[in-house]
Every structure is written in C-alpha cells, then in structure tokens.
Amino acid sequence: MTRRYRIAIIGAGIGAQHLDGFLAHPELFEAALICDLDRERAQGLAAKAPACGVGTSFDEILARGDIDVVDICLPPSLHREAILAALAAGKHVVCEKPLVGSLAEVDEVEQAARAAGRMLLPVFQFRFGNGLGKLRRLIDLGLAGTPLVATIETHWNRGAAYYAVPWRGRRASELGGAVLGHAIHAHDLLTVALGPVRQVSARIASRVNPIETEDCAAILFEMASGALVTSSVTLGAASETSRLRLCFSGLTAESGLDPYRPASEPWTFTARDPAQQRAIEAALAAWVPHEEGFARLFALLHGALEGTGPPPVPVADARASLELVTAVYHSAATGAAVELPLPRDHPGYSGWLPSGTS
C-alpha cells in the first residue's frame, strides 16, 4: 500500500506553487497545513486543498506528530534556522532555493539531516523539463559530441512593485540578487547538461533598481570539459525570457524563451552534419514525455522517501549551485578568476556577503 505523507508548507508565497505540485499527487501526499504570519493569505491558499489546516506558529507546527514533511518557502535568510529546527523535530524537509547562505551552512544542514536520519530536499524544479531531458538523452547516446560553447540569458523584468516586499533587495534578508535568486535556475540547468564548472569570472552591478543587491551580471564559466559559457543576467528587460543555446561538436541545442520553463518544450536540436539529423530525430521520437516542475520533483521525492529511488535533487547539487554563487560574487568583488572547487579555507566559504552585513 502506498504511503501518503502529510505536508506542512511554511510560507504562502512561492508555497502556492509547491501546493499545486503536491496536489498533483493526492495518492502520495496530503497537504495538511499552510503556515504563514498572514493568516488570511494562508487561509486563501489552504482553501485549495481538502481539509487543509492553517497556522501562524512554526514552533507549534513542528510540535505536531502528524506532520511528516516540512516544506520551507520562507525568505532566504530564514532557511538555515528553519531547516535545523525541522530536522531536530524529526521532520523530513523540503526547502526553496537558495538552500542556505553559505557553503559552511550547506555542510552544517547536510550533517544535521544525516544525524537526524531525515531527508533534506533542495528545490530545483526547472531541471525536470522534457526539453532538457531530450538533450541529456542525445548526450547519453553520443549524438551531441563534445561540448564547445554555450550562452545563457536570464532577462527578466523586476521593478518597484517587486521590491516593495520588505525582504527583497536587501543583502541581509535576500542574501543576494539576480545571480542568487533568478539566474540560479539557469546555472543549475547548465551543470545538469554540461557537468561541473572549473573556473568563474564575473561582473555584477545594480543598474535597474535602487537596491543593495545586484540586478545585472555578466559571467564567464569555463567548464571542466573545456567548454566556454557566457551568462547574461538582467532584471531590466522589456519582456521576460530565459534561453539556453548549447553548441556541441555534433549538434546545437536551443531552448524556448519561456522565462519560467526554460527546460521545457519546445527545444530544437540541429545536427552540425545534416546527414546526422535523421539519427537525432529517431532518438527524439523514442522520448516518452513526463510531468514537469514541482509535480515531477515531488513524485520523485516520494520514491526517495520510500527508498525506491534516489533523491531527485541531492544536497550535493545545492552545494555545487552555491559554490558557483560564491565564486561569482568573489570574482566580482576581486576582479579575479576563481577556480573550482573552492577549499574550506576560501574567504567565501562562510558566506559571500560583504563583512559587516546585518
């Protein structure tokens, strides 16, 4: 008999999208509680789920023995404390990106999860798109060839209304800007497709909004494979698009432009040698589409909780993501290229924020 896990979602903002993902699998999960300091907002979200309760106290929810999984959808600066408290209460934990605020904190919460014998699931829901899945299939079949170069565009539009939310745009509460909160997904997709990064060079700036955090960035990644990748990031675009274009020795792969579904269809795959296009099309014809986003992430989470599959996003992947963030900010601050992996004695290991930030 399939076990249904009872979920408490902490934070009714992005938590609304998480709830949709859980509701896609009512046979696997029960949305038991929505917790938010704004009770009215929590009630509005809870109304979408049968018999879903509402709370405003995180501590009271942790004390409940009928909650299996705590899903943390809070501002970034609150993640570490909430993760540690939930693990100490014996709960499995799902947590929005960024997982925590430094590599040292990643290592801390990973150790806490291991000691508690509970699962800690970082959130990277974009990576489960069918378009990216097709690219990985072509790579696995040897049809893509050697990665050469790639370009990433995260060109979104954020203005005064977005930054009216008190915790946004402030280093102490948001922990970073467009690199951390927006382009982090595209950079995760890059490593899913091309593997680890060897070196980072970056420049960041606040050119769009009067905020403490950056809203523009230009980044050069040198991959461990030798491929060169440029990433262009802005929150000042007139229209919102995300795009990945990856050139291999055997083909060029290009995503669509949907800002929030960059790994989803449509993708195009064009053989460098036209004679190979038929082989590419034959491989793609065998692809079986699957659900995407949070629904896919949480379905795979259930398998991991039951011991029938691996975690859909290992903590090591969240660590690699924050290692890139650390390298970007350190390169931007020093003007120097940063080699990866970062050692524990690196100046950014305990945090990428400027000293004195509070």
ABEGO torsion letter per residue (X at the ends): XBBBBBBBBBEABAAAAAAAAAAABAAABBBABBBBABAAAAAAAAAABBGBBBBABAAAAAABAABABBBBBBBAAAAAAAAAAAAAAGBBBBBBOBABABAAAAAAAAAAAAAAGBBBBBBBAAAABAAAAAAAAAAAAGAAEBBABBBBBBBBBBBAAAAABAABGBAAAAGBBAAAAAAAAAAAAAAAAAEBBABBBBBBBBAABBBABBABBBBBBBBAAGBBBBBBBBAABABBBBBBBBBBAABBBBBBABAABAABOBBBBBBABAAAAAAAAAAAAABBBBBBEAAAAAAAAAAAAAGABBBABBAAAAAAAAAAAAAAAAAAAAGBBBBOBBBAABAAAAEABBBGBX
